[in-house]
Amino acid sequence: MAASSFRFGRFRVCAATRELSDGSRAIELPARAFDCLVYLIEHRDRAVGRDELIAAVWGRADVSEALLNHTILKIRRALGGGGSDWIRTVPRFGYRWAGAIDEGDAAPLDEAAMPIAPSRDRPSRVRWIALAAALAVAATALAIAWRVGSRRESVVPAAADVAAPQSPKAPALPALVLPAEIDAPDDWKWLRFGIMDLVANRLRSGSLVTVPSESVVALLRQRGAAGGDAMLADPSLGQIAALRVLPRVKLENGRWTVTLDANGMQRAVEAQADAADPIAAAREASNRLIAKVGLTPSKPDQDTVPGLDDLLQRSGAAMLADQLDDARKQIEAAPPELRNVPRVQQRMAQIELRAGEYEAVEKRLEALIDRLDPKRDAALRARALITLASSYVRRNLFERADEAYAEAIALRAEAKDPEALGIAYLGRGVVLATRGRFDEASADLGRARIELETAGDPLGVAQVDVNLGDFQAMRHRPAAALPILKNAADRFEKLGAREGRVYALIALAAAERALLDPAAALAATDLFWPPEANTSNPRMQWNAVCARIEALAANGRLRDASVLVARVRTESDPKRDAAVRLAVEADAARIAAARGDFAEAARRVDASTTPALLDADKRLYAKTLLLGAGASRKTGDGVHATELAARLHELAATTDDEAIQIDAAIADAEQALADNRRDAALQGLAAALQHAETLNVPDDLVAAGAPYVDALIAASHLDEARAVAGRLAPFADRDLRAAWAQVKLYRALDRPDAERNALGIATRLAGDGVLPDTADSPPPTASAAR
C-alpha cells in the first residue's frame, strides 16, 4: 500500500490530510499543484510523461502544457531554492522526482539535508547585462520587461510592406511616432507621451510595424533635445523608420483636435480628427492616417470597465516619462473595480519592478497569474510572466526566471507576438548565459533578434547584437566578438543611440585588448572621448573612463592613464560607482608595476581584490591576484605572494572559467620557481601554455608563454625557449611581455643585433614605464582584457 506521508529534506507532505509543511510552517499549495507533487513522489522510480501527469491530475486531456508548466513552477517555488533539484525536467518528455524520500512518520530531517541547486559561475560580463538599462538604455528583458504589457493586449500583426526594401529579402522599415506637441493647460502635459503611445498602438493594430514607444523615448533621450518638426524631417530617423509621425494636440473651446503629420514613403501625409475627448480624437486621427497609407484599422478594444483606457494611458505616459510615483498614485487613486482589473495589476507590477520592489512584484504577479487562463488570457499571462521573470533575474533566482520565460514563450510561440517573444527569448538567453550555457543562450538571442526585428524595435535589435558580442567575449572568443560589436556600434550610431554606442565601443576596446591590438583599443575609445560629450549617464561615463585608462596603459601612456585614475578617485561616487572604482584600483596596480614601483603595485592589489571586485568581475580579480603575487615577490614579501597565489588557486578550483585556470596555473608555477622547484614550475607553465593554446586568445597565450620563456632560459633549455618565443613573436611588436621574451631569448643565444632590435621594440612599447629587470623579471603587466 502506498505511504500516506513522505519526508524530503526539511519538508513533509501528507497525502491523507493534503498538507505540505516546512518544519513547523504550513505551506499552501493549490489543489492541482499538490496532486502533481504527490503523483511525482509516488512514481519517483521513473520519469512521468506530461500527458500522463495531466491525465492523472486533471482527469482530461485538453489541459495545455503551459498550465502544467506553471503548476510545476508553483511546486518548485514552494520548495524554495532547491525546488528544481527535487523536480527535474526531462526534456521533450515530462518530469521526474529526483530527491531522496523517507516514508512514514519519522522526525523531519535537518535543513542541511535539503539539496542545494548547483552553483555556476556568473560570467563577469553578465554584470553589464543586468545593468543594461542604466548603462545603455538596453531593450533587454532585464531592462524593459515591464514594457510588453504597457499597451493594449492586441496581438502584433505581421509587418506591412510600407516601404521599398533595399533588397528582396530586406524587411520593411517600421513607422516611428514622436512625442506629441501639446497646446493645452499644464495638467494635460501627460498627453505628450500618452498620445504618442496611443497612436503607435493604433498604427500597429493596422498592420503597420511601429517602433515601441519606450525605444522611441530612449532614442530621443540619447539624441538630445530637438523640436518636433526638426525630428520629423531628420534624415537620420529616415534611415530607421519608413514613416515618422508627429502628433499635434490642441484644446480649443472645449474640443480637442489631434493632427498627425506623417513624413516618409516619398510623401507627406496629414490626418486630423476632433472630439470632446483627446483619446477619442487621437484614435480617430490614427484610423484616418492608417487608411491614407492604404491599410485597414482594426476595431478598438471595448473596455469592460469605464475609465480603464484612460487610466492605462495616463499611467503609461508617466512611466515613459520616468515618473514612477505619479504612475503609482494614479492607480492607487482609482476605484477598486479599476485597480483589480488584471491589466492594471500588471501595470502596477511594472511600476514596482522599475522601483526595485521585487518581492512586491512577485507577490502581485504570482496571484495575478493564478487568475489568468492560459488559453483565454494568453497574451496578458505571458507579459505577466516576463515581468515576473525580470524580478527573479534581479534577485538571482535564475531557475525560476528560466521557467517563467519558457512558459511565456510557449504561450506566444504560435500567436505572432514578436515583441513578447523577442523580450522573452532575450531574457532567457541572459539567464542561460549566467549558467554557462552559451550555445543555448546565443541561440535564444538569435531568436530574439528575429522577433525584435519583426516587431520594429531597432534599439532592441542593436542591444541583442551587443549581448551576442558579449557572449562571444565571455566564451573567450574575442575574434568572433569583434565584428558583432562593430556592427552593434554602427547600428547604435545610425539610431543616434549615444549610450548604446558608447557601451558597444567599450566592449569593442576590451576585445581588441584581448587580441593584443592596443592601438585599435585606443582608437575605439577615441570614438567616445570625452565621455560627457557622448552620454549624460554618469555611470556610463565612468565605465568609459575605465576603458580609456586600460587602453592608454596598454599603449604605454602611463602618465595619461594615471591622470584619469586620479579623476576617478576624486570625482566618481564611492557607492554608485563602487565597481568601477575597484576596477580602476586594479588598473592602478598594473600601472605601478609597469613603472617598476612594485610596493605600490602590491598595495593597490590589496586595496582592489575585495569580495566586491570578485562579484563584479571575476576575471579581473584573478589577473590582479596574479599581478599581486609577482609584485610581492619583487618586494621580498614571499609570504604574501604565497597567500595571493593560494587565493587564486582556490578561486580556480571553484570555477569553470578557463582564463582563470590559466592564471592560477601560472601563479602556481611562479610560486614553484620561488621555492626552487624548477621541474614543477616548468611542467606547470607548459600545461598553462597548452591550455592557452586551446583557447587561442592572444592575451592568454602571452600571459602563459612569457614566463615560460624565462623559466626555460633559466633552465638552459634554449631550444624549447626558442620554440615558445617563436609562438609569441607575432605579438612582439604590440605587447611588452612578448617583446621582452624576444629580448631575453636573443640575449641567451648571444645574438646582439637581434637583441638590439628587440630591445628597441620593447622600449617603444614600455612607453612611460620601465623595462623589466633583465636579471629577475616576472612578466610585466598584462593587458588584462576584462
N, C-alpha and C positions, 0 to 999 in steps of 0.2 A: 504494500500500500504506500502511496506517495506520502512523503512527510508533509506536515501542515505548517511547519516553520523552518526557516533557514537563517543561518548566520554567515555573514561575509564581512571581513574587516570589522569595522565598528558598527555595522548595520545589522538589523534583524527584520525579516519580513515574515509575517504570519498570514498564510493564505486563508485560514479559517475565519479570522477576525478582520481580514483585509486591512492590516496595519503595517506600515513601514516606519521604523524608528532608527534614529541615530543616537545610540546610547539611550538616554532618558528622554530625548526630544522626539516628538512625533513629527513625521514628515507627511504632508498631504500630497497625494497624487490623484489625478483624475482617474476615473474608473478604468478606462481603456488602457491607460499607461500602467496601472497596477496589474491588470490582466496580462499585458505584454511582459512585464517584469517576471511575474510568476511563471509564465509559459516558457520563457527563455531559461530560467533557472531549472525548471523541471526537465527540460530537454537539453541540459548542458553537455550531454555526451556527444552532441553533434551540432552542425550548423543548421539553422532553421531558415527555410526559404521565405521570401516576402509573402508570396501567395499563401503559404501555409499559415503564417502568422496572422495575416489579415483574416483568413477564414476562421481561425481558431478564436480570435478576439472579437471581431466584428460580426462574424456569422454570415457574411455575404462577400461577394467578390467585387463589388463596384466601388470599393474604397480606394482612393488614389494613393499612389506611393508617397506623394508629398505629405499626406496626412500621417501615414505610417512613419515617415522620416521625422516629422515634428513630434510624434508621440515618443519615439526613441530619444529624441533630443531632450524632451521633458524628463525622461527617466535619468539620462546621464547628468542632466543639470541637478536633479535631486540628489544624486550620489556624489556631487562635488567634483573636485579637480581630477579624481581618478575614474570618473564615470565612463570615459571612453576606453579605459582598460578593462573594466568589468564587462562591458558590452562591446564586442569587436564587430566592425563591419566586414562582411565577406563580400568582396567586390563582385558585382553582377549576379549576386545570389540572395543574400539576406544578412542575418546577424547570428552571432554565436556568443553564449555566455562563457567568459574566459577566466573568471575568478574562482578561487577555492571556496567550497561551501561546507559548512558544518550543519548537519541536520539535528533537530531536537531542541532541547531547552537549556543548552549549556550557556554559561555566562558570556556576555559579549567579549570579543577579543579586544586586545589593546589597539589603540588607534594606529600604532606603528605598523600593524599588520596590513593596513589598507594599502593596496598597490599605488605606487606613485607613477603618474604619467611620465614616460621617458623624456628627459630634457634634451633639447638640441640647442646648439649654438645659434644665436640670432646673429646673422652676419652684420658686421659693423655698419655697413652702408644702409641696412634696413632702417636705422635710426632716422635717416633722411626721409624715407617713405612715410614713416609715422609722423613726421613734422612737415610734410609736403605743403599743407595748406598755409602754414606760416612762412615758409621759405620760398615757395614758387607758385602760390595760388593754384596748386595742382588739382586737376579734376580727377582725383582718385577716390576710391571707395572710402579711404580713411579720412579724406578731407571734405568731401561733399556728399556723403551718402544721404544726408538729410534732403538733398535736392530732389531726388526722384519722386518724392511724394508731395512736393511743394506746388504742383499744379494738379489739374483735374485728372481723373483716372482713366481717361480715354486712351486706347492703345495707339501708339505712334505708328502711323501708316508708313508704307514704303515710300521711297523717295520719288518725287515727280521730276520729269525732265524739263527743268525750268531754265536751263542754260546749256548752250552748246558745249559738250565736253571737249577737253583738249585732245583726247584720243578715244577710239571706240570703246575702250574699257574703263575710261576715267569716270568716276562718279560725278554727278552734277553738284555744283556748289550750293550750299544751303542759303536760306534767307537769314537776315540778321535784323532784329528790331532794337532800335536805340532807346535810351531812356526818354520818356515823354517830356515835352516842354509844356508847362502848366501856367495858365493865365487864370488864376483863381486865388481866393484868400489862403493864408498860410496853413490853415487846418486841412487843406486838400493837397498839400505837397506830397503826401504819400502816393498820390496818383502817378508821380514820376516813374516809379518802379512798378506800381500796381497795374497801370495801363500797359506798360511795356510787356509785362509778363502775360497779361490777358491777350494782347494782340498776338504775341508769339504763340500762345496756345491755340488760338483760333486759326492762325496760318497753318500750324501743324495739323490741326483737325481737317484742314482742306487738302491734305496730302502734299503740303509744301514743307520739306525738311527745313527746320529752323534751329539756329544755334540756341542752346539753352540760355535762359536769362542769366543764370549765375556765371556762365562763361563770358557773357557779354559784359557784365559788371566787372568781372575780374580783368578782362582785357582792357576796358576803358580806364580802370583804376591804374593799371600799369602804364598805359599810354600817356597819361597826363590829361589835364583839363583841356577841353575843346568844345566849341559851340555845336549845337545840333546840326546846323546847316553845313558847317565845316566837316563834320563826321559823315554826313550824308554823301558829300562829294569826295571824301577821302579816297584816293586811288588805292591806297594800301588795303583798305577794307574791301575794295572791289576784288582783291586777289583771293579773299577768303569767303566772300558772300556774293551770290548772284544777284540778290535783291536786298538793298538796305532800306529800312523803313523807319521814318521819323514820325511818331505821333505828336500831334499838337492838340492840346485840350484847353477849351475856353468856356468859362461860365459867364453868361450874359442874360440878364432879365429872367433869372430862374431856369434857364435852359442851358444844357451842355452841348457843345459842339466838339466833335472829335474829327480831326482831319489827319489822314495818313498820307504823308508824302513818301513815295517809293521811288528809288532810283536804281536802275540796273536793267539787265536784259535788253540792252540797246534802246531803252526808252525811260521816260519819267511818267509815273502814274500817280493819280491822286484819287483818294476815296474819302467821302465825308458823310457823316450822319449826325443827327441831333436828337436829343431825348431829354426827359426830365431827370434822368439818372446817368452819371458818367459811364457806369459799367455797361448799361444798355446801349449807349451811344457808341462806345468803343467796340462792342460786339458787332453791332450792325455795320460800322465802318469797316471792320475786318472782313465781314462777309462780302461786302461790296468790292473790297480790294481782291479777295480771292477770286471772285467772278471776273474781274477785269484782267487777271492774268490767265484766264482760261481754265480755272479749276472750279470745283463744286464744294461749297462749305458744308460741313456736317451740321446736323441739328444740335443746338446747345443742350448740355445736360439739364435735366429738370431737377432742381433742388427739392428734396423731400422735406427739408426743414427751412422755413423762411429765414433769411439772413445768413445762411451758410456761405453762399458765394461771396458776399461782402466781407465776412469775417476771414475767409481764406485769402482773399486778395489783399486785405489790409495787413494781416499778419505776415503774409508772404513778402509784401513790399518792405515791411520793417526788417525782415530777415535779410533781404537783398541789400538793405542799407546798413547792415550790421547793428541794428537797433534791437538787440535781443530782449531787453527789458520791456520795450514798448510792445513787441510782439507777444510777450508773455502776458502783459497787463490786458491786452485786447482780448485774449482768450479767457483769462480769469474773470473779466468783467462781463462776459457773455452769459446768457441764461443757461441753466443746466441742460436743457434739451439740445443746445448747440454744443456745449462743452463735451457732452458724451457721444457726439457723433464720431464714428471711427476715424474719419479723415482729420477731424480736429484733434483727437487724441494722438494721431500720428504726427501732426504738426507740432504739438506740444513736446513730443519726444524729440523731434528735430531740434527744437529750441534748447532743450535740456542737454542734448548731445553737444551742441556747439558751446554751451556754457560749462561743459565739463562735469555735468551731474550724471555720471554714468550709472550709478545704482538706481537713480530715479528713472532713467531711460529704460533700464532692463525691467524694473517692476511694472512700469506702464505698458511696455510693449509685450511682455510675456502675457499679461492679462488681455491685451487687445488681440493678440494672435489667437488666443483661445476663442474669441468671438467671431473670427473671420473664417468663413468656409473656404477650403482650398479651391473649390470649383467656382462658387458664386462670387467670391471676393478675391480672386487670384491676384489681380493687379495690386490692390492695396496690401494684401498679405505679403506679397513679395517685397514691396517697398518697406513695410514694417520690419521684415526680416533683415533687409540690407542695413537699415538704421540700427537694428539690434546688433548685427554683426560688427558694425563700426564701433559700437560701445565695447563689445567683447575684445576687439583688437586693441583698443586703447588701454584695456586692463590686462593685456597679455593672456587672455583666455582664448588661445588660438584654436583649440579643438572645437569649442562652442561656435566660434566665428566661422570655421570651416563648414560646420554642419548647417548653420543658418544661411550662408552664401549658397551652399549646394541646394538647399530647398528652394531658395529664391530662383535659382537658375532653372530648376525643374519646373517651377510654376510658370515661368515665362518663356521657356525654350520654344514652344510652338505658337506663341502669341504675337510674333513680330513686334516685340517691345525692345528695340535696340538700346534705348537709354538705360533701362533697368538691367538688361543683360550685360551691357558694357561695364557698368559700375560693379555689378556682382562678380563678373569674371575678373575684373581688375582687383577687387578686394580679395577674392580667393587666391589670386596669383601672389599677392603680397603675403598672405598667410602661409602659402606653400613655401615661399622663399624663406620665411623665418624658420621653417622646419628643415631647410636644406634641400628641399625637393625642387631643384631649379628647372629640370626638364619640364615637369608639370606646370611650374609657375610660369615659365616662358610660353608654354602652350596656351595657358589661360590669358596671358597678356596679349598674345596674338589674336585670340578670340575677342578680347575686349577692344582691341584696336579696330577690328572689322565692325563691331557693333557701334562703337562711338563714331566711326566714320559714317555709318549709315544714319545715325541719329543726328548728324550735322553738328558735331561737337569738335571743332578743330583744336581747341585748347586741350580737351581730353586726349585726343589722338597724340598730340605733341608730348603730353605727360606720359602716356604709355611708352612712347619711344625713349624718354629719359629713363624710365624704370627698366625697360628692356636692356638699355645700355648698362645701367647699374647692375642688373642681374649678371651680365657677362663679366663685369668687373669683380663682383662677388665670387664668381667661379674662377677667378684668376685667368681671365681671358681678355686682357686689355686690348689686344689687337682686334678682337671681334667687337669690343665695346666702342672702339674709336669711330667707325663710320656711322654707327647708330646714334652716338651722341652728337656728331657733327650734323647729322640730318635733323635731330631734335633741335639743336641750336638754330639752324636755318629756319625751321618751322616757327619757332618762337619769334624769331626776328621778323618774319613775314606777318605774323599775327600782331606784332607790336607788343608782345608779352615780355616786358623787360625782365621781370623777376625770373620767369621760367628760363629765359635765355641765359641769365647770369648763372643759375644753377647748372644748366647743361654745360656751360663753359667751365665751371668749377670741376664738374665730373670729368670733362674732357682733359683738363690740365692734369688731373690725377692719373688718368690713363696714359698720357704722354710721359709722365714721370716714371710710371711702371715700365714703360717701354724704353726708358733711358734716352729720352729726347727732351732735355731740359729747355732747349731753345724753343721748341714747339709748345711746351708747357707755359713758358713765359709769354709767348705770343698769344696763347689762349686767354691769359689773364689781362693782357693789354686790351682785349676787346671789351672788358667790363670795367676798365680802370679810368677814373676813380669810381668806386662803387656807388657813392652817393649820387652820381650823375646817372646811374643805371637802375637803381632801386631805392625806394623810400623806406623799405623794410629794414630796421636796424639789425635784426637778427641775420638777415641775408647779407647785409653789408659786412658784418664781422666774419661771416663764413668766407666771403670774398677776400677779405684782408688775410685770413689764414692761408687761403690758397695762394695768394700773392707771395706771402712770406716763404712758403715752401718752394715756389718756383724760383724766386730770387736766390735762395740758398742753394738750390740745385745748380744754379748758374754761377756760383762763386761770389755773388753780390751780397756778401755777409753784412756789410755796413748798412745797405739799404734795407735788408731784411730786419736788422736789429732796430732800425728806426720804427718799423711797423710793429715789432714786438712791444716796444715801449708804448706805442699808441694803444695797442690792445689792453695792456696792463692798466693804463691810466684812464681810458675813456669808455671801455666796454662795461656792461652791467655785470657785477660779480655773480648775481643769481641767474638772470635770464640768459647770460652768455657764458655760463659756467663751463659747458663742454668745450666751447671754442677757446676759452682761456687756458684750460688744461692742455688742449692740443698745441697751443702756442708755446706753453712752457716746455712741452716736449720738443718743439721746433727750436726753442732757445737752447736746449741741451745739445742738439746737433750743431747749432751754430758755434757754441762754445767749444765743442770737440774739434770742429773744423779749424778753429783758431788756435788749437793746442792748449786751451785752458781746460784741462780735464777735471780739475777740482770744481770749477763752476759747472761743468757738464754734469758731474755726479750730483751736485746739489739740485740742479734743475730736474734731473731724472727722479730724484726722491720726491721733489715737490709735485711732479706731474703724474707719477704712476700710482694713482689712488684708485679705489673701487669705482669712483665716478668715471674715470677715463676707461677703465676696463669695461664698464657697462656701455659707454658711448662708442668706443672704437677699440675693439679687442686687438686688432692687428697693430695699430699704432702703439698700444700698450705693450705688446710683445716686443716690437722693434726698439722701443725705448728702454725696456729692461735689458735687451742685448747690448745696446749702446752703453747703458749704465755699468754693466759688468766690466766691459772693456775700459771705460773711463776710471772705474775704481781701481782696477789693476794698475793703470798708469800712475795713479797717485800713491800706490803702495798699500792700498787697503784691500788686501786679498780676502779678508773675512767678508766684507760687504759684497765684493764681487761674487763670492761663492753663494751668498744669500740671494742675490739677484738672479743668478743662473738657476738656482733651485726653484725660485718662484716661476721663472719661465718654463722650467721643466714640468712643474706641477700644472701650469696652465695648459701646456701641450697635451698632457695626459687626459685632459677633460674636454678636448675639442677635436673636431674632425677637420679643422682648418689647416690645410697643408702648408701654407706660408708660415703659420705659427710653429708648426712642427719642424720646418726647416730652420727657423730662428733658434728653436730650442736645441736642435742638434748642433748648430754652430756654437751656441753658448756652452754646451756640454764639452765639445771638442776643445774650445779655448780654455775651459777650466782644466781639462786633462793636460793641455800643454803647460799651464801654470803649475800643475802638480808633477811635472816631468814624466807624464805618462804618454810618451810620444806615439807609440803604436796605437793606443786607444784614440788619440787625437786624430791621427791620420785616417783611421778607419771611420771615425765619426764624420770627418769632413768629406771623405769620399762618399759616404752614404747621403750626406746633406746635398752634395752636388748632384748625385744621381737623382735624388728626389726633385731637385730644382730642374734638372733636365726634363723630367716627366712633365712638370708644369709648363716649362718653356716660357717663363716670364723673365725678361732680361734683368730686372731688378733683383729677383731671387737668384738667378744664375750668378750674377756678380757678387751678391752677398755671400754665397757659399764658396764661389771659386777663388775670390781674392785671398781669404785667409788660408785656403788650401794651398795656393801657390807659395805663400810664406812658409807654411809648415813643411812642404816638400823640399823647398830650397834649404831650410834649416837642417833637414834630414839628409841632404846631399842626393836627393832623388831628382836629378836635374832633367832627365828625360821625361818623367811624369810631370814635372813642373812646366816643361816646355809645352806639353800637350794641353794642360789645363789653361795656361796663359794664352795659348792659341785659341781656345774656346772663348776667352774673354776679349780677344783682340778686336772683334767688330765693334765693341763698345768703348775702346780705349780712347777714342777722340771725343767722347761725350761724358765719360764718367771717371772721376778721380780714382776710385778704387781699382777699376780695370787698368787705367793708365799707370798707376803705381805698381801694379803687378808686372807690367811690362818692364818698368824701370828695374825692379828687383831681379827679374829673370835675366835681363841683359847684363846687369852687374855681375850676377853669379856666373854667367857664361863668358865674362870678360870680353864684352863687345862694346867698347867705349862709344863708337859712333852711334850705334843703335840706342845705347843708353842715353846719350846726349839728346837725341831726337825725342825719345820717350819722355825724358825729363822736361823738355820744353813744353810738350803737350800737357804733362801733369801740372807744371807751373801755371800754365794758362787756365786750366780747369780749377785749380785751387783758388784763383781769384784773390779775394781779400783774406783767404785763410792761409794756413801754413802747410808745407809738405809733411807727410808722415815721417817719423823718426826712422832713418834707414837701419838703425840697429835693432829696434824693437817696436814694430808697428802693427798694432791691431788695425783692421781695415778702417779707413776713415768713415766719416758719417755717410750713412746710406741715404739714398734719395727718398726712401720710405714712402712709396705711393700709398696713400690712405684710401 
